[in-house]
Amino acid sequence: MARNRKKMKQICIVTTFTLTSIFFYSLTAIAASEPQYKSKYIGQEKREIKSLSNDDINALRAGAGWGLAKAAELNGLPGPKHILEMKKEIELTAEQEKMVIALFQEMKKEAIELGNKYLVYEKELNNRFAEKNIDENVLDELLEKISETYKLLRYTHLSAHLKASTILTEDQIEKYNKLRGYSSDDPCENVPKGHDPVMWRKHNNCD
């Protein structure tokens, strides 16, 4: 009799554990199947200009690069700001330094002017949506202004890289890119010093 009671007790424990497991598994499955509506933009609704962070705004006001010159920078065309920062390492001459300083100052002046203009248009767009004071015509007009200003701002930064590259020698550009941490493992693009370029390229099946 005692043995039967013990067996029944064990069965109850196992059954309770099984039912509890099924219950929690069901809850987990239901939670996982429910759609997740929370936005990844949570917190950004508190921004002054919703589409721009404080860092973005500060960069635009200061005429900073804002990543607008990546097409040039990451393809080996140096920018004036970083050239001046590493002038000793790349052995910039006095004449080159003078030219790069003038280029940087010109770029900075234009970038600050355009950056602030861009912020004015973005803020107007933001405020009109906030105030529900916008229609399709106004939207089109504002986006046109924003787009044109962005284009000019990007042109300012990219063209500065183009001009800077004409001031430096190939060796200086190579040093710049190495110091910036950019490199290529392609043997066809990097013929070691002391090697015959034609034979090196032939040996590495470059042609």
Buried (B, 14 or more C-beta within 10 A) or exposed (E): EEEEEEEEEEEEEEEEEEEEEEEEEEEEEEEEEEEEEEEEEEEEEEBEBBEBEEEBBEBBBEBBBBEBBBEBBEEBBBBBBBBBEBBEEBEBEEEBBEBBBEBBEBBBEBBBBBBEBBBEBBBBBBEBEEEEEBEEEEEEEBEEBBEEBBEBBBEBBBBBBEBBBEBBEEEBBBBBBEBBEEEEEEBEEEBEEEEEEEEBBEEEEBE
